[in-house]
Each structure stands twice: as structure tokens, then as C-alpha cells.
Amino acid sequence: MSDKTIKFWIIDALENLSAKDLKKFKVMLCDREEEPRVTRRAVEDADEMDLADLLVKMCTESKAAQVTIDTFKKLGFNNEATVLASKVSSGDGNSAGSKYMTTGQHFIDKHRISLIERITAVDPILDRLLMKKVITQENYSDIRCLNTSYKKMRELFEMGSIRSSVKGKDCLYEVLMESEPFVMEELRERF
């Protein structure tokens, strides 16, 4: 597997666009109705690297790749979409090695909203993640202080080791399979 990241492949794909097509990409990115939303001001003077940084910061690498691929398809840049999707799914990007990935998106990212809404017993999940050293004692304490399962799950998804690490997402997936097998099986059927 290459040590190039998905972010690198996004930059590479954007650099292969003409100046006119890059401008179209920026406009289409701002016109997206899905979250995360991008403002025109954020992309106005952005070059390819800035755009990739912005996408990765706003979501995860795998989600950024999917947003890029989807935007390419909407613009009719099917070759660029296919090439990027191929690199991501073949393991040329660092996130693609997960067995819980498909079409450039991790199961945890794809089902984030459903998991936040449906997982109510968060403390046992935190216990397992702490034991596996996916989260720190400080993260554990901070999340446990929150008063609803929704807030706890949202905060858990924002932890650096889960938000930006495929290994962290893989571990969360495995912990959720142990703790919430029925919810996970139902979501897996939709994956």
C-alpha cells in the first residue's frame, strides 16, 4: 500500500483540472445542499491544496474523497471521479485499507447520524475505547460529564482518534458490534 494519503489523491485530482474546471468545482462545492456546507468566501482564493485541506478539515479524509467524487460526477467529470474512486478503494490512499470501507467511505462516517440517534448506552462503549487506548482518560471523563447520549456520541465522533484515524474508526466499529450488535447489524444491511 502506498504511503500517500487520500488528501494527496484529492490534491492530485484537483490539480488535473483546468483553471476553468477548478472554478466550476468550487462553485458546485458551494452549491451543495448536504452537510458540511462550504462558503464561497472559504474557496474564493483557494488553490488545490487549500481545497483539499478545507474538505478534510470539514469532514474526514474518506468523506472528503466522497464529496470530491460526488462533485466531479455532478459536473460530468466522470473520468476524474473514476480515477479518484479507484485510488481510494484500491488502497492507494491511507484510509482505504479498512475492511469497513466501501466506495471511499467508512461505515462509521456513513452511519454517523444513525449511530448518534440510536446508541443510548454510551458509557460501556467509552469503557471499552478507554481500555483499548483509543481515547484518553481526559476524553473519557469529558464525554461522561455530558448529560445526554446524543451529546456523548457527537463528542465521541469529534475525538481526533475517531474523526481522523481509520484505526480509531475501525476500533469504534468493533466496540459497537460488541455493545450494540442489533443496531449495527441493521445498519450493516444498509451498508
C-alpha positions in Angstrom: 0.0 0.0 0.0 1.2 3.4 -0.8 2.1 5.9 2.0 0.3 8.6 0.0 -2.9 9.8 1.8 -6.4 10.3 0.5 -5.8 14.0 0.9 -2.8 13.7 -1.6 -5.1 12.0 -4.1 -7.7 14.7 -3.8 -5.0 17.3 -4.4 -3.7 15.3 -7.4 -7.2 15.0 -8.9 -7.9 18.8 -8.4 -4.5 19.6 -10.0 -5.5 17.7 -13.1 -8.4 20.1 -13.7 -8.1 23.1 -15.9 -8.4 26.5 -14.3 -12.0 26.8 -15.7 -13.0 23.3 -14.4 -11.4 24.1 -11.0 -13.6 27.2 -10.8 -16.7 25.1 -11.7 -15.7 22.6 -8.9 -15.5 25.5 -6.4 -19.0 26.8 -7.4 -20.5 23.3 -7.3 -18.9 22.7 -3.9 -20.5 25.9 -2.5 -23.9 24.9 -4.0 -24.0 21.6 -2.2 -27.1 21.2 0.0 -25.6 18.4 2.0 -23.6 19.0 5.1 -20.9 20.1 5.6 -21.7 23.3 3.7 -18.9 25.3 2.1 -19.0 29.1 1.8 -17.9 30.9 -1.3 -15.5 33.0 0.8 -13.7 29.8 2.0 -13.0 28.7 -1.5 -12.6 32.0 -3.3 -8.8 32.2 -3.4 -8.2 28.6 -2.5 -5.8 26.6 -4.7 -5.9 22.8 -5.0 -4.1 22.2 -1.7 -6.2 24.7 0.2 -9.4 23.0 -1.1 -8.2 19.5 -0.1 -7.3 20.9 3.4 -10.7 22.5 3.7 -12.5 19.4 2.7 -10.5 17.2 5.1 -10.9 19.7 8.0 -14.7 19.9 7.4 -15.1 16.2 7.4 -12.9 13.1 7.5 -10.5 12.1 4.7 -12.8 9.4 3.4 -15.8 11.7 3.5 -13.7 14.4 1.7 -12.9 11.9 -1.0 -16.6 11.0 -1.4 -17.6 14.7 -1.6 -14.9 15.3 -4.2 -16.0 12.2 -6.2 -19.7 13.2 -6.0 -18.9 16.8 -7.1 -16.9 15.5 -10.0 -19.8 13.3 -11.1 -22.3 16.2 -10.8 -20.0 18.3 -13.1 -19.7 15.4 -15.6 -16.0 14.9 -14.7 -16.6 11.1 -14.8 -13.0 10.2 -15.6 -11.6 12.2 -12.7 -14.3 10.7 -10.4 -13.5 7.2 -11.5 -9.7 7.6 -11.1 -10.1 9.1 -7.6 -12.6 6.4 -6.5 -10.2 3.7 -7.9 -7.2 5.1 -6.0 -9.2 5.4 -2.7 -10.8 2.0 -2.9 -7.7 0.2 -4.1 -5.7 1.2 -1.1 -3.7 3.9 -2.7 -4.9 6.3 0.0 -4.1 5.6 3.6 -7.8 5.2 4.7 -8.7 2.7 2.1 -7.1 -0.3 3.9 -10.0 -0.6 6.4 -12.3 -3.6 5.9 -15.1 -1.4 6.9 -14.7 1.0 3.9 -16.6 1.0 0.7 -16.5 3.5 -2.2 -14.2 5.6 -0.2 -16.4 6.0 2.9 -16.0 4.3 6.3 -19.1 2.6 7.8 -18.8 4.9 10.9 -18.8 8.0 8.7 -21.7 6.8 6.5 -23.9 5.9 9.5 -22.8 8.8 11.9 -26.3 10.3 12.2 -28.0 7.0 12.8 -25.4 6.0 15.4 -25.8 9.3 17.2 -29.6 8.9 17.2 -29.8 5.2 18.1 -26.9 4.5 20.5 -28.1 5.2 24.1 -25.8 3.3 26.3 -22.6 5.3 25.6 -20.7 4.7 28.9 -19.9 1.0 28.2 -18.6 2.0 24.8 -16.4 4.6 26.4 -15.1 2.0 28.8 -14.1 -0.3 26.0 -12.5 2.5 24.0 -10.5 3.7 27.0 -9.3 0.1 27.7 -8.2 -0.2 24.1 -6.5 3.2 24.3 -8.5 4.8 21.5 -9.5 7.6 23.8 -7.6 9.1 26.7 -8.7 9.3 30.4 -9.4 13.0 29.9 -11.6 12.3 26.8 -13.4 9.7 28.7 -14.1 12.0 31.7 -15.2 14.9 29.4 -17.6 12.8 27.5 -19.1 11.1 30.6 -19.9 14.5 32.0 -22.3 15.2 29.2 -26.0 14.8 30.1 -27.5 13.1 27.0 -26.5 10.2 24.8 -26.7 12.4 21.8 -24.2 14.8 23.2 -21.9 12.0 24.2 -22.0 10.3 20.8 -21.4 13.6 19.0 -18.4 14.4 21.2 -17.1 10.8 20.7 -17.2 11.3 16.9 -15.2 14.5 17.3 -12.3 12.9 19.2 -9.2 13.1 17.0 -8.6 9.4 17.2 -12.0 8.7 15.8 -12.6 11.6 13.5 -9.3 11.4 11.6 -8.0 7.9 12.2 -9.2 4.9 10.3 -7.8 2.6 13.0 -9.8 4.6 15.6 -13.0 4.2 13.4 -12.3 0.5 13.0 -11.9 0.1 16.7 -15.2 2.0 17.4 -16.9 -0.2 14.8 -15.7 -3.3 16.6 -16.7 -2.0 20.0 -20.1 -1.0 18.7 -20.5 -4.6 17.2 -19.8 -5.9 20.8 -22.0 -3.4 22.6 -24.9 -2.8 20.1 -25.0 -5.8 17.8 -28.6 -5.4 16.7 -28.2 -1.7 15.8 -25.0 -2.5 13.9 -26.5 -5.5 12.1 -29.4 -3.4 10.9 -27.1 -0.6 9.7 -24.7 -3.2 8.0 -27.6 -4.4 5.9 -27.9 -0.9 4.5 -24.1 -0.6 4.0 
